């Protein structure tokens, strides 16, 4: 619970009027952000697997 409070205070509370937070506040913006993260993680995982051989 303490880590959640820390994350809130260090990011959303202080940055709630920044453009990124304003865009990600809607459901569509949040889903697009998550899709971008998953795509980036997938590409990183595939590149990591390709370099391990």
Secondary structure, DSSP 8 states (H G I E B T S, - for coil): -HHHHHHIIIIITTSTTSHHHHHHTSHHHHHHHHHHHHHHHHHHHHHHHHTT-
